[in-house]
Amino acid sequence: QRSRREGRYPKSPRYVSQVEERLKQMRRRLHTTLLTPVRSLMEANRSPSMRALDLTGSSDLLCVNMVCEKVGEPCVCRLSRVLERNGRELRSLVLAGNKLTQLPASVFELQHLQVLDLSENELTEIPADVVKLESLKILDVRNNPISGIPKDVAKRFYGLVEIRWDGSHT
């Protein structure tokens, strides 16, 4: 008979399969929590530890406030509130294809942000505050009417950040 101290109890097939199933569930939860992007502002409100937010072409960014001058147009007010509340751990933010003309200041306070995709919007410049994003690795501003990259941004990011810009004026 084996002693407890040796830790050599035979494992039944049932026990092994239960442990394997628990591991699978934990892996799924980890994958969902860390890797799967949140795809709506409603879901983002319920995700305090979200790592990725993908609002590509999202109707969530259209203003629905009837007293706002931007009603029915792209607006970043709700996005700003969500980022302030639940954006602390955000690594990837995709706002592509939303006809945005500006970004909320809360975007530039995301200390862990590594990917910022602003492609296919209506931004006319890269905001100077983008240099506050110290963890940034990729900045995508393709298909925006941006005429150039500000010198401060280019100098700060040279060799550190991949800037995807096509110089288009569409």
GUMIZA-964666 format. One line per 4 residues: number of its first residue (from 1); for each residue x, y, z of N, C-alpha, C, O. Coordinates in nm, 3 decimals, padded with zeros to 5 digits, m for minus. Example, Ala and Ser with C-alpha at 12.3 -4.5 7.8 and 13.67 -1.06 7.14 Angstrom:
1) 01.319/m00.569/00.780/01.230/m00.450/00.780/01.320/m00.330/00.780/01.424/m00.332/00.846 ~ 01.285/m00.225/00.708/01.367/m00.106/00.714/01.290/00.003/00.787/01.341/00.114/00.804 .
***
This chain:
1) 00.083/m00.118/00.000/00.000/00.000/00.000/00.088/00.125/00.000/00.188/00.132/00.072 ~ 00.050/00.223/m00.081/00.130/00.345/m00.095/00.091/00.448/00.010/m00.025/00.456/00.051 ~ 00.187/00.525/00.052/00.159/00.625/00.155/00.114/00.756/00.091/00.142/00.782/m00.027 ~ 00.047/00.838/00.169/00.002/00.968/00.121/00.120/01.060/00.093/00.117/01.138/m00.002 .
5) 00.222/01.050/00.173/00.337/01.139/00.155/00.404/01.119/00.020/00.457/01.214/m00.037 ~ 00.402/01.003/m00.030/00.466/00.976/m00.159/00.385/01.033/m00.275/00.439/01.058/m00.382 ~ 00.254/01.055/m00.252/00.170/01.111/m00.357/00.155/01.021/m00.477/00.146/01.069/m00.590 ~ 00.153/00.893/m00.455/00.148/00.799/m00.567/00.018/00.719/m00.569/00.020/00.596/m00.583 .
9) m00.091/00.787/m00.554/m00.218/00.717/m00.562/m00.250/00.690/m00.708/m00.232/00.778/m00.792 ~ m00.298/00.572/m00.739/m00.335/00.546/m00.878/m00.456/00.633/m00.914/m00.549/00.646/m00.834 ~ m00.455/00.690/m01.031/m00.564/00.776/m01.077/m00.660/00.693/m01.161/m00.620/00.627/m01.257 ~ m00.786/00.697/m01.123/m00.886/00.623/m01.199/m00.910/00.694/m01.331/m00.891/00.815/m01.340 .
13) m00.952/00.622/m01.434/m00.981/00.686/m01.563/m01.088/00.795/m01.550/m01.083/00.896/m01.619 ~ m01.184/00.773/m01.461/m01.289/00.872/m01.440/m01.231/01.002/m01.383/m01.265/01.111/m01.428 ~ m01.143/00.989/m01.285/m01.079/01.104/m01.224/m00.996/01.180/m01.328/m01.002/01.302/m01.336 ~ m00.920/01.108/m01.407/m00.836/01.169/m01.510/m00.923/01.245/m01.610/m00.888/01.357/m01.648 .
17) m01.033/01.187/m01.654/m01.119/01.254/m01.752/m01.183/01.379/m01.691/m01.203/01.478/m01.761 ~ m01.217/01.376/m01.561/m01.273/01.494/m01.495/m01.170/01.607/m01.489/m01.202/01.723/m01.515 ~ m01.048/01.571/m01.456/m00.941/01.672/m01.450/m00.917/01.731/m01.589/m00.902/01.852/m01.604 ~ m00.912/01.646/m01.691/m00.892/01.694/m01.828/m01.005/01.786/m01.872/m00.980/01.887/m01.937 .
21) m01.129/01.753/m01.836/m01.243/01.837/m01.871/m01.234/01.973/m01.801/m01.264/02.076/m01.861 ~ m01.195/01.974/m01.675/m01.177/02.100/m01.603/m01.069/02.186/m01.667/m01.084/02.307/m01.679 ~ m00.960/02.123/m01.709/m00.853/02.197/m01.777/m00.903/02.257/m01.908/m00.871/02.372/m01.940 ~ m00.981/02.182/m01.984/m01.037/02.233/m02.110/m01.125/02.355/m02.082/m01.116/02.455/m02.154 .
25) m01.209/02.347/m01.980/m01.297/02.460/m01.945/m01.215/02.582/m01.906/m01.246/02.694/m01.946 ~ m01.110/02.560/m01.828/m01.024/02.671/m01.787/m00.955/02.735/m01.907/m00.945/02.857/m01.916 ~ m00.907/02.651/m02.000/m00.843/02.704/m02.121/m00.941/02.785/m02.204/m00.906/02.892/m02.255 ~ m01.065/02.735/m02.218/m01.168/02.807/m02.294/m01.196/02.942/m02.231/m01.204/03.044/m02.300 .
29) m01.212/02.944/m02.097/m01.237/03.068/m02.027/m01.122/03.166/m02.045/m01.144/03.285/m02.068 ~ m00.999/03.117/m02.034/m00.881/03.200/m02.051/m00.875/03.257/m02.192/m00.849/03.376/m02.210 ~ m00.900/03.172/m02.292/m00.901/03.217/m02.431/m01.007/03.324/m02.452/m00.981/03.427/m02.515 ~ m01.127/03.300/m02.399/m01.237/03.395/m02.415/m01.204/03.527/m02.347/m01.230/03.634/m02.403 .
33) m01.147/03.520/m02.229/m01.116/03.641/m02.154/m01.002/03.721/m02.215/m01.009/03.843/m02.222 ~ m00.897/03.653/m02.260/m00.777/03.723/m02.303/m00.767/03.749/m02.453/m00.710/03.849/m02.495 ~ m00.822/03.661/m02.533/m00.795/03.668/m02.676/m00.914/03.706/m02.763/m00.896/03.768/m02.868 ~ m01.033/03.671/m02.722/m01.150/03.698/m02.804/m01.190/03.844/m02.788/m01.212/03.890/m02.676 .
37) m01.199/03.918/m02.897/m01.234/04.059/m02.883/m01.381/04.078/m02.845/m01.469/04.003/m02.888 ~ m01.405/04.179/m02.765/m01.540/04.225/m02.735/m01.586/04.301/m02.857/m01.508/04.379/m02.914 ~ m01.712/04.282/m02.901/m01.757/04.340/m03.027/m01.873/04.439/m03.016/m01.932/04.476/m03.117 ~ m01.907/04.481/m02.895/m02.010/04.583/m02.880/m01.985/04.662/m02.752/m01.918/04.614/m02.660 .
41) m02.038/04.784/m02.748/m02.020/04.865/m02.628/m02.100/04.808/m02.511/m02.058/04.821/m02.396 ~ m02.213/04.744/m02.540/m02.291/04.682/m02.434/m02.211/04.570/m02.367/m02.206/04.559/m02.244 ~ m02.149/04.487/m02.450/m02.065/04.379/m02.398/m01.942/04.437/m02.325/m01.900/04.384/m02.222 ~ m01.887/04.544/m02.377/m01.770/04.608/m02.315/m01.804/04.662/m02.177/m01.719/04.661/m02.087 .
45) m01.927/04.710/m02.159/m01.970/04.758/m02.028/m01.967/04.648/m01.923/m01.951/04.675/m01.804 ~ m01.983/04.523/m01.968/m01.984/04.409/m01.876/m01.851/04.336/m01.873/m01.843/04.227/m01.817 ~ m01.747/04.394/m01.931/m01.617/04.326/m01.941/m01.505/04.411/m01.881/m01.431/04.475/m01.955 ~ m01.493/04.412/m01.749/m01.391/04.496/m01.687/m01.247/04.457/m01.718/m01.156/04.538/m01.703 .
49) m01.225/04.333/m01.762/m01.088/04.291/m01.791/m01.067/04.261/m01.939/m00.982/04.180/m01.975 ~ m01.144/04.328/m02.026/m01.130/04.301/m02.170/m00.992/04.341/m02.218/m00.934/04.440/m02.173 ~ m00.940/04.261/m02.310/m00.808/04.287/m02.367/m00.817/04.338/m02.510/m00.724/04.402/m02.559 ~ m00.929/04.310/m02.576/m00.945/04.350/m02.715/m01.087/04.399/m02.738/m01.183/04.334/m02.696 .
53) m01.100/04.513/m02.804/m01.230/04.570/m02.838/m01.229/04.597/m02.987/m01.149/04.677/m03.037 ~ m01.320/04.531/m03.060/m01.329/04.545/m03.206/m01.465/04.602/m03.242/m01.566/04.532/m03.236 ~ m01.467/04.729/m03.278/m01.590/04.797/m03.317/m01.587/04.835/m03.464/m01.630/04.944/m03.501 ~ m01.536/04.746/m03.547/m01.529/04.770/m03.691/m01.669/04.795/m03.747/m01.758/04.711/m03.732 .
57) m01.688/04.911/m03.810/m01.817/04.943/m03.872/m01.934/04.929/m03.778/m02.040/04.880/m03.818 ~ m01.919/04.969/m03.655/m02.019/04.945/m03.551/m02.124/05.056/m03.543/m02.091/05.174/m03.541 ~ m02.249/05.016/m03.537/m02.357/05.113/m03.516/m02.355/05.165/m03.373/m02.423/05.263/m03.342 ~ m02.279/05.101/m03.285/m02.265/05.149/m03.146/m02.202/05.287/m03.140/m02.217/05.358/m03.040 .
61) m02.133/05.326/m03.245/m02.065/05.456/m03.244/m02.149/05.566/m03.309/m02.100/05.677/m03.329 ~ m02.274/05.536/m03.341/m02.365/05.639/m03.392/m02.437/05.701/m03.274/m02.486/05.631/m03.186 ~ m02.444/05.833/m03.272/m02.506/05.904/m03.161/m02.658/05.882/m03.162/m02.723/05.895/m03.265 ~ m02.711/05.849/m03.045/m02.855/05.827/m03.031/m02.917/05.929/m02.934/m03.037/05.922/m02.906 .
65) m02.837/06.021/m02.884/m02.884/06.123/m02.792/m02.960/06.230/m02.872/m02.899/06.304/m02.950 ~ m03.089/06.238/m02.852/m03.173/06.329/m02.931/m03.141/06.477/m02.909/m03.175/06.558/m02.995 ~ m03.078/06.513/m02.801/m03.043/06.653/m02.777/m02.902/06.687/m02.826/m02.860/06.803/m02.820 ~ m02.831/06.589/m02.873/m02.695/06.611/m02.921/m02.699/06.658/m03.066/m02.784/06.616/m03.144 .
69) m02.606/06.745/m03.101/m02.598/06.795/m03.239/m02.550/06.688/m03.336/m02.564/06.704/m03.457 ~ m02.493/06.579/m03.286/m02.440/06.473/m03.372/m02.534/06.354/m03.383/m02.492/06.248/m03.428 ~ m02.659/06.368/m03.343/m02.752/06.256/m03.346/m02.755/06.194/m03.486/m02.772/06.264/m03.586 ~ m02.737/06.063/m03.491/m02.735/05.990/m03.618/m02.600/05.987/m03.686/m02.582/05.917/m03.786 .
73) m02.503/06.061/m03.633/m02.369/06.066/m03.690/m02.271/05.992/m03.598/m02.305/05.962/m03.483 ~ m02.151/05.963/m03.647/m02.051/05.900/m03.561/m02.019/05.989/m03.441/m01.998/06.110/m03.456 ~ m02.014/05.929/m03.324/m01.990/06.002/m03.201/m01.910/05.911/m03.107/m01.930/05.790/m03.106 ~ m01.822/05.968/m03.029/m01.735/05.887/m02.943/m01.768/05.900/m02.794/m01.691/05.854/m02.710 .
77) m01.880/05.962/m02.761/m01.916/05.982/m02.619/m01.930/05.850/m02.544/m01.870/05.833/m02.437 ~ m02.008/05.757/m02.597/m02.028/05.629/m02.528/m01.898/05.548/m02.523/m01.869/05.483/m02.422 ~ m01.820/05.553/m02.630/m01.691/05.485/m02.632/m01.602/05.539/m02.521/m01.536/05.462/m02.451 ~ m01.600/05.669/m02.504/m01.517/05.731/m02.402/m01.555/05.680/m02.263/m01.467/05.648/m02.184 .
81) m01.684/05.673/m02.234/m01.728/05.626/m02.102/m01.687/05.481/m02.078/m01.644/05.445/m01.969 ~ m01.700/05.396/m02.182/m01.663/05.255/m02.168/m01.514/05.241/m02.145/m01.471/05.162/m02.060 ~ m01.433/05.315/m02.220/m01.287/05.306/m02.204/m01.243/05.355/m02.066/m01.153/05.297/m02.006 ~ m01.305/05.460/m02.017/m01.271/05.510/m01.884/m01.303/05.408/m01.777/m01.228/05.392/m01.681 .
85) m01.414/05.338/m01.795/m01.459/05.242/m01.694/m01.389/05.107/m01.706/m01.348/05.051/m01.604 ~ m01.374/05.054/m01.828/m01.328/04.916/m01.846/m01.209/04.900/m01.939/m01.181/04.788/m01.982 ~ m01.139/05.005/m01.971/m01.030/04.995/m02.067/m00.891/04.976/m02.009/m00.793/04.976/m02.083 ~ m00.882/04.959/m01.878/m00.750/04.953/m01.813/m00.658/04.845/m01.869/m00.538/04.867/m01.878 .
89) m00.712/04.730/m01.906/m00.631/04.617/m01.953/m00.630/04.602/m02.105/m00.577/04.504/m02.158 ~ m00.689/04.696/m02.174/m00.706/04.686/m02.319/m00.572/04.684/m02.392/m00.486/04.769/m02.369 ~ m00.554/04.585/m02.480/m00.432/04.571/m02.560/m00.456/04.607/m02.707/m00.365/04.653/m02.775 ~ m00.579/04.586/m02.754/m00.610/04.608/m02.895/m00.743/04.682/m02.907/m00.843/04.639/m02.850 .
93) m00.743/04.792/m02.981/m00.863/04.870/m03.004/m00.878/04.890/m03.155/m00.794/04.953/m03.219 ~ m00.987/04.837/m03.211/m01.013/04.847/m03.354/m01.138/04.933/m03.373/m01.248/04.894/m03.332 ~ m01.121/05.048/m03.435/m01.230/05.141/m03.462/m01.245/05.165/m03.612/m01.295/05.269/m03.653 ~ m01.202/05.071/m03.692/m01.200/05.085/m03.839/m01.341/05.099/m03.896/m01.437/05.040/m03.846 .
97) m01.351/05.177/m04.002/m01.474/05.187/m04.080/m01.592/05.250/m04.009/m01.705/05.205/m04.026 ~ m01.568/05.354/m03.930/m01.678/05.418/m03.855/m01.700/05.564/m03.890/m01.784/05.629/m03.828 ~ m01.628/05.618/m03.988/m01.640/05.757/m04.029/m01.611/05.855/m03.915/m01.667/05.964/m03.909 ~ m01.521/05.815/m03.825/m01.485/05.901/m03.713/m01.400/06.018/m03.760/m01.312/06.002/m03.845 .
101) m01.426/06.135/m03.705/m01.346/06.253/m03.737/m01.255/06.292/m03.620/m01.165/06.374/m03.635 ~ m01.281/06.232/m03.504/m01.200/06.259/m03.385/m01.202/06.138/m03.293/m01.282/06.046/m03.311 ~ m01.113/06.140/m03.196/m01.104/06.032/m03.097/m01.122/06.090/m02.958/m01.085/06.205/m02.933 ~ m01.179/06.011/m02.867/m01.190/06.063/m02.730/m01.054/06.063/m02.661/m00.968/05.980/m02.692 .
105) m01.035/06.154/m02.569/m00.908/06.164/m02.495/m00.878/06.036/m02.419/m00.762/06.004/m02.394 ~ m00.982/05.962/m02.381/m00.962/05.838/m02.303/m00.882/05.733/m02.380/m00.821/05.646/m02.319 ~ m00.881/05.741/m02.513/m00.801/05.646/m02.593/m00.653/05.661/m02.559/m00.580/05.562/m02.554 ~ m00.610/05.783/m02.536/m00.468/05.811/m02.514/m00.424/05.787/m02.370/m00.310/05.815/m02.334 .
109) m00.516/05.737/m02.288/m00.484/05.702/m02.149/m00.474/05.552/m02.130/m00.460/05.505/m02.017 ~ m00.481/05.476/m02.238/m00.477/05.329/m02.231/m00.331/05.284/m02.226/m00.267/05.267/m02.330 ~ m00.281/05.264/m02.107/m00.139/05.238/m02.085/m00.087/05.108/m02.146/00.032/05.097/m02.176 ~ m00.174/05.008/m02.165/m00.131/04.879/m02.217/m00.162/04.859/m02.365/m00.134/04.753/m02.421 .
113) m00.220/04.960/m02.429/m00.264/04.947/m02.569/m00.145/04.922/m02.661/m00.048/04.999/m02.662 ~ m00.153/04.814/m02.739/m00.046/04.778/m02.831/m00.087/04.796/m02.977/m00.002/04.823/m03.063 ~ m00.216/04.780/m03.006/m00.265/04.793/m03.143/m00.381/04.892/m03.144/m00.478/04.877/m03.071 ~ m00.368/04.995/m03.229/m00.474/05.093/m03.247/m00.504/05.100/m03.396/m00.425/05.153/m03.473 .
117) m00.620/05.047/m03.436/m00.660/05.044/m03.577/m00.767/05.150/m03.600/m00.881/05.135/m03.555 ~ m00.729/05.255/m03.669/m00.819/05.366/m03.701/m00.844/05.375/m03.851/m00.887/05.480/m03.900 ~ m00.817/05.268/m03.922/m00.828/05.270/m04.068/m00.973/05.295/m04.114/m01.068/05.265/m04.042 ~ m00.984/05.349/m04.234/m01.113/05.372/m04.301/m01.208/05.459/m04.219/m01.325/05.427/m04.204 .
121) m01.155/05.569/m04.167/m01.236/05.669/m04.099/m01.221/05.801/m04.173/m01.180/05.801/m04.289 ~ m01.252/05.911/m04.109/m01.240/06.042/m04.172/m01.150/06.135/m04.090/m01.174/06.255/m04.080 ~ m01.047/06.075/m04.031/m00.952/06.153/m03.953/m00.864/06.235/m04.047/m00.815/06.183/m04.147 ~ m00.845/06.361/m04.015/m00.762/06.446/m04.101/m00.620/06.461/m04.049/m00.533/06.515/m04.118 .
125) m00.597/06.413/m03.927/m00.463/06.418/m03.869/m00.446/06.308/m03.765/m00.544/06.255/m03.711 ~ m00.322/06.275/m03.738/m00.291/06.184/m03.629/m00.279/06.271/m03.505/m00.194/06.360/m03.501 ~ m00.362/06.249/m03.404/m00.355/06.333/m03.285/m00.217/06.325/m03.219/m00.159/06.217/m03.207 ~ m00.166/06.439/m03.176/m00.034/06.444/m03.111/m00.032/06.361/m02.982/00.073/06.311/m02.943 .
129) m00.147/06.347/m02.917/m00.154/06.271/m02.792/m00.126/06.122/m02.811/m00.112/06.049/m02.712 ~ m00.119/06.075/m02.934/m00.091/05.933/m02.958/00.045/05.893/m02.901/00.069/05.776/m02.873 ~ 00.134/05.989/m02.883/00.265/05.959/m02.826/00.257/05.918/m02.678/00.354/05.867/m02.623 ~ 00.144/05.942/m02.614/00.125/05.900/m02.475/00.109/05.749/m02.463/00.123/05.693/m02.354 .
133) 00.082/05.682/m02.573/00.060/05.537/m02.573/00.196/05.467/m02.576/00.243/05.429/m02.683 ~ 00.256/05.450/m02.462/00.392/05.399/m02.453/00.407/05.252/m02.490/00.517/05.209/m02.524 ~ 00.300/05.174/m02.485/00.307/05.032/m02.520/00.271/05.006/m02.665/00.276/04.892/m02.711 ~ 00.234/05.110/m02.738/00.185/05.094/m02.875/00.290/05.030/m02.967/00.407/05.069/m02.966 .
137) 00.246/04.931/m03.045/00.333/04.862/m03.142/00.286/04.886/m03.285/00.367/04.894/m03.377 ~ 00.152/04.896/m03.305/00.096/04.915/m03.439/m00.009/05.026/m03.435/m00.101/05.023/m03.354 ~ 00.007/05.123/m03.523/m00.090/05.230/m03.542/m00.133/05.225/m03.689/m00.051/05.250/m03.778 ~ m00.258/05.193/m03.714/m00.309/05.180/m03.851/m00.402/05.297/m03.880/m00.510/05.307/m03.822 .
141) m00.360/05.384/m03.972/m00.441/05.500/m04.011/m00.464/05.502/m04.163/m00.487/05.608/m04.222 ~ m00.458/05.385/m04.225/m00.481/05.379/m04.370/m00.622/05.423/m04.405/m00.714/05.410/m04.324 ~ m00.638/05.474/m04.525/m00.767/05.517/m04.579/m00.836/05.623/m04.493/m00.956/05.615/m04.467 ~ m00.758/05.720/m04.450/m00.806/05.840/m04.384/m00.748/05.958/m04.463/m00.640/05.945/m04.520 .
145) m00.818/06.071/m04.467/m00.763/06.187/m04.540/m00.654/06.260/m04.461/m00.663/06.381/m04.437 ~ m00.552/06.186/m04.421/m00.441/06.242/m04.345/m00.331/06.281/m04.443/m00.288/06.199/m04.524 ~ m00.285/06.406/m04.436/m00.186/06.452/m04.533/m00.043/06.420/m04.492/00.047/06.422/m04.575 ~ m00.020/06.391/m04.364/00.115/06.360/m04.320/00.119/06.318/m04.175/00.021/06.328/m04.102 .
149) 00.235/06.270/m04.137/00.256/06.228/m03.999/00.330/06.340/m03.927/00.437/06.381/m03.972 ~ 00.275/06.391/m03.816/00.342/06.499/m03.744/00.484/06.460/m03.703/00.511/06.345/m03.668 ~ 00.574/06.557/m03.708/00.715/06.531/m03.677/00.734/06.472/m03.538/00.813/06.380/m03.520 ~ 00.661/06.525/m03.439/00.674/06.474/m03.302/00.637/06.327/m03.294/00.702/06.249/m03.224 .
153) 00.532/06.288/m03.366/00.488/06.148/m03.367/00.592/06.063/m03.437/00.631/05.957/m03.387 ~ 00.636/06.107/m03.554/00.736/06.030/m03.630/00.865/06.012/m03.551/00.922/05.903/m03.548 ~ 00.910/06.119/m03.487/01.034/06.113/m03.410/01.020/06.021/m03.288/01.110/05.942/m03.260 ~ 00.910/06.030/m03.218/00.887/05.950/m03.097/00.872/05.801/m03.131/00.920/05.716/m03.057 .
157) 00.806/05.770/m03.242/00.775/05.631/m03.276/00.877/05.566/m03.369/00.868/05.446/m03.393 ~ 00.973/05.640/m03.421/01.068/05.585/m03.517/01.135/05.459/m03.463/01.200/05.463/m03.358 ~ 01.120/05.351/m03.533/01.182/05.224/m03.495/01.111/05.150/m03.383/01.149/05.037/m03.351 ~ 01.008/05.210/m03.323/00.938/05.147/m03.211/00.797/05.103/m03.249/00.748/05.001/m03.201 .
161) 00.733/05.181/m03.334/00.593/05.156/m03.369/00.579/05.143/m03.520/00.635/05.223/m03.596 ~ 00.505/05.042/m03.562/00.474/05.027/m03.705/00.354/05.117/m03.736/00.244/05.093/m03.689 ~ 00.378/05.220/m03.816/00.269/05.309/m03.857/00.224/05.270/m03.995/00.301/05.278/m04.091 ~ 00.100/05.229/m04.006/00.042/05.190/m04.136/m00.036/05.309/m04.188/m00.145/05.341/m04.140 .
165) 00.021/05.372/m04.289/m00.039/05.491/m04.349/m00.012/05.486/m04.497/00.100/05.461/m04.540 ~ m00.115/05.509/m04.576/m00.099/05.498/m04.720/m00.095/05.633/m04.790/m00.078/05.639/m04.911 ~ m00.110/05.742/m04.715/m00.106/05.874/m04.776/m00.226/05.904/m04.863/m00.222/05.997/m04.943 ~ m00.334/05.825/m04.849/m00.451/05.846/m04.934/m00.527/05.970/m04.892/m00.526/06.010/m04.776 .
169) m00.592/06.029/m04.986/m00.677/06.147/m04.962/m00.815/06.121/m05.016/m00.869/06.202/m05.091 ~ m00.873/06.007/m04.980/m01.004/05.971/m05.035/m01.117/06.029/m04.956/m01.233/06.007/m04.990 .
***
